[in-house]
Amino acid sequence: MLRKPFCATLMMLAAVSFSSCSMVKSKEVAERAVAQFRAQCGAGQFHEIYMQADPGLRSVTTEAEMTRLMTALQQRLGQVKTANETGVRVNSTLSGTYVEVAYETEFEHGKGNEQFTYLVSGDKASLMRYDLNSPALMADPLAVQPAVSDARPMNRETLPLSKALLGHWVSSDGKTHMYLAEGRFIIVADLQTADGTYAIESLDERQNKLKLKVDSDYFRYLTFSPDRRTIADQVDILAGAGAQSFNWVFVDNKTQP
């Protein structure tokens, strides 16, 4: 169990030797998969993207969640205009060959850095992670609105902050899930699960701001959108460990995975 739910967990991979020819082939397979991903995004084929993704990704993200997030990102940034590959890393392990491909990408409405992680087997590549960082998103994180779903409760804007906080949230990049009950939370990220407690230190209903103290170790400063469907989250770690920022999108009322 993770002690700090917001700290990245490093996967220790047992490296095995493989030929440069195999490395080149794995890289090419992953690059073709990226091209297919972009074509499917442009055509709105999010169902196909989800069904072709690695089971590990699908175990922590539902199709509805992925579709909602990909739609929101596409609405915010638009189509890809150019993409410059900036790095590739290939790891051959006992469980398979992992390929990470990074790009500096220009979209219709801004620039960003993308990273794709694939599990490659032969001529097949399964998407394990997709990360996108863009100043266009950070400048106005609450502007990234998910597509409307009938499963989402209406009139969240009428809830007090202490109640609007509760439920199932997903990070804007789709890789971290947070489940909040009264006084307790569960974080699911990278197939790891962590839980803990929190207490409300202060809240401002007019400003849509709420301050939490988590496990007596650190503070979180939450700013809700007016409809209380998205949160900008500033995590202030104590003991000089620094701060982290997250953006969350409301999914449903579940308080546990």
C-alpha positions in Angstrom: 0.0 0.0 0.0 1.3 3.4 -0.9 2.0 5.9 1.9 1.8 8.9 -0.3 -1.0 8.4 -2.8 0.1 11.3 -5.1 3.7 10.1 -5.4 4.6 8.2 -8.6 5.3 4.5 -8.1 8.4 3.2 -10.0 8.0 -0.2 -11.6 11.2 -2.2 -11.2 11.7 -4.1 -14.5 14.0 -7.0 -14.9 16.1 -6.2 -17.9 17.0 -8.8 -20.4 19.3 -8.4 -23.5 17.8 -8.1 -26.9 19.1 -7.3 -30.3 19.2 -3.8 -31.8 17.0 -5.2 -34.6 14.3 -6.1 -32.0 14.5 -2.6 -30.5 14.1 -1.0 -33.9 11.1 -3.2 -34.7 9.4 -2.5 -31.4 9.9 1.2 -31.9 8.4 1.0 -35.3 5.4 -0.9 -34.1 4.8 1.6 -31.3 5.1 4.5 -33.8 2.5 2.9 -36.1 0.2 2.5 -33.1 0.6 6.3 -32.3 -0.3 7.1 -35.9 -3.4 4.9 -35.6 -4.3 6.5 -32.2 -4.2 10.0 -33.8 -6.3 8.9 -36.8 -8.9 7.3 -34.5 -9.0 10.4 -32.3 -9.5 12.6 -35.3 -12.4 10.4 -36.4 -13.9 10.3 -32.8 -13.3 6.5 -32.6 -12.8 6.4 -28.9 -14.6 3.0 -28.6 -12.0 1.5 -30.9 -9.1 3.1 -28.9 -10.5 1.7 -25.6 -11.1 -1.8 -26.9 -7.6 -2.0 -28.4 -5.9 -0.7 -25.2 -4.1 -2.9 -22.7 -6.3 -4.8 -20.2 -4.3 -3.0 -17.4 -5.5 0.4 -18.6 -9.1 -0.8 -19.0 -9.1 -2.3 -15.5 -8.7 1.2 -14.0 -10.6 3.3 -16.6 -14.0 2.7 -18.0 -14.9 3.3 -21.6 -17.2 6.1 -20.5 -14.5 7.8 -18.6 -11.9 7.6 -21.4 -14.5 8.8 -23.9 -15.4 11.7 -21.7 -11.8 12.8 -21.1 -10.6 12.3 -24.7 -13.6 14.3 -26.0 -12.9 17.1 -23.5 -9.2 17.3 -24.5 -10.1 17.3 -28.1 -12.6 20.1 -27.7 -10.0 22.1 -25.8 -7.0 21.6 -28.0 -8.4 20.6 -31.4 -6.8 18.3 -33.9 -3.0 17.6 -34.2 -1.3 19.8 -36.7 2.3 18.6 -36.3 4.1 16.2 -33.9 7.9 16.1 -33.4 9.2 12.9 -31.8 11.5 13.9 -29.0 12.4 10.6 -27.4 11.9 6.8 -27.4 12.7 4.3 -24.6 12.5 0.6 -25.1 12.6 -1.8 -22.2 12.5 -5.6 -22.7 11.4 -7.3 -19.6 10.2 -10.7 -18.4 6.6 -9.6 -18.9 7.0 -8.0 -22.3 8.6 -5.2 -24.3 7.5 -1.7 -23.1 8.0 1.3 -25.5 7.6 4.9 -24.4 7.4 7.5 -27.2 7.4 11.2 -26.5 6.3 14.1 -28.8 6.3 17.9 -28.9 2.9 18.4 -30.5 1.2 21.4 -32.0 -2.6 21.3 -31.8 -5.1 23.6 -33.4 -5.5 25.6 -30.2 -2.1 25.2 -28.4 1.0 23.1 -28.0 1.7 20.2 -25.6 3.9 17.3 -24.7 2.6 13.9 -25.3 3.9 10.5 -24.0 2.6 7.1 -25.2 3.4 3.9 -23.4 2.8 0.6 -25.3 3.2 -3.0 -24.5 4.6 -4.5 -27.8 4.3 -8.1 -28.7 5.3 -9.0 -32.3 3.5 -6.6 -34.6 0.9 -5.6 -32.0 1.1 -2.7 -29.6 -1.4 -2.2 -26.7 -1.8 1.2 -25.2 -0.9 1.2 -21.5 -0.8 5.0 -20.8 -1.3 8.3 -22.5 -0.1 11.5 -20.9 -0.7 15.0 -22.2 0.7 18.2 -20.7 -0.2 21.5 -22.3 0.0 25.2 -21.1 -3.4 25.6 -22.8 -4.8 23.2 -20.2 -2.9 24.6 -17.2 -3.9 28.2 -18.0 -7.5 27.4 -17.4 -7.8 23.8 -16.0 -11.5 24.1 -15.2 -12.3 24.9 -18.8 -11.8 21.2 -19.7 -15.3 20.0 -19.4 -16.3 16.4 -19.8 -19.0 15.3 -22.2 -22.5 15.1 -20.5 -23.6 11.6 -19.5 -27.0 10.6 -18.3 -25.3 8.6 -15.5 -24.0 11.8 -13.9 -26.3 13.4 -11.4 -27.8 16.8 -12.3 -27.8 20.0 -10.3 -24.4 19.4 -8.6 -24.1 23.2 -8.4 -26.7 23.2 -5.6 -24.7 20.9 -3.4 -22.7 22.3 -0.5 -19.0 21.9 -1.0 -18.7 19.2 1.7 -21.2 17.1 -0.3 -20.0 18.0 -3.8 -16.6 16.6 -2.7 -18.0 13.1 -2.3 -17.9 10.5 -5.0 -15.7 9.2 -7.8 -13.2 11.6 -9.5 -10.7 11.0 -12.3 -7.6 13.1 -13.0 -7.7 15.0 -16.3 -5.1 12.7 -17.8 -7.2 9.7 -17.0 -4.6 7.7 -15.1 -5.6 8.4 -11.4 -8.9 7.7 -9.7 -10.0 9.2 -6.4 -12.9 8.0 -4.3 -14.1 10.2 -1.5 -16.4 9.3 1.3 -17.0 11.4 4.4 -13.6 11.7 6.1 -12.0 9.0 4.0 -10.5 8.6 0.5 -9.1 5.9 -1.8 -6.6 6.5 -4.6 -6.1 4.1 -7.5 -3.1 4.8 -9.7 -0.8 2.6 -11.8 -2.7 -0.5 -10.4 -1.7 0.6 -6.9 -4.3 1.4 -4.2 -3.9 3.8 -1.2 -6.3 5.0 1.3 -6.4 7.6 4.1 -8.4 10.1 6.1 -9.1 13.8 5.7 -10.7 16.6 7.7 -12.2 19.8 6.4 -10.1 22.7 7.7 -12.1 25.5 6.0 -14.5 26.2 3.2 -15.8 29.2 1.3 -19.0 28.5 -0.5 -18.9 31.8 -2.4 -15.5 31.3 -3.8 -16.0 27.5 -4.3 -12.8 26.8 -2.2 -12.2 24.1 0.3 -9.1 23.2 2.4 -8.4 19.7 3.6 -5.9 18.3 6.0 -4.9 14.8 4.9 -3.6 12.1 7.3 -2.2 14.9 9.5 0.6 15.1 6.9 -0.3 17.6 4.3 -2.9 20.0 3.0 -5.0 20.1 -0.1 -6.5 23.3 -1.5 -9.5 22.6 -3.8 -11.1 25.0 -6.1 -14.4 23.8 -7.7 -15.8 24.9 -11.0 -19.2 26.7 -10.6 -21.1 23.5 -11.6 -18.9 21.6 -9.1 -18.0 18.9 -11.7 -14.3 19.7 -11.9 -11.7 20.6 -9.3 -8.3 22.3 -9.4 -6.3 20.6 -6.6 -3.2 22.0 -5.0 -1.4 19.5 -2.7 0.9 21.1 -0.2 3.2 18.4 1.3 4.6 19.2 4.7 8.3 18.9 5.8 9.5 20.7 2.7 8.6 17.9 0.4 7.1 20.4 -2.1 3.7 20.8 -3.8 1.8 19.1 -6.6 -1.2 20.1 -8.7 -4.0 17.9 -10.0 -7.2 18.6 -12.0 -10.1 16.3 -11.3 -13.3 15.5 -13.3 -16.4 14.1 -11.6 -17.4 10.6 -12.7 -20.2 9.3 -10.5 -21.3 8.9 -6.8 -19.2 5.8 -6.0 -17.1 6.2 -2.8 -15.0 3.1 -3.4 -13.6 1.2 -6.4 
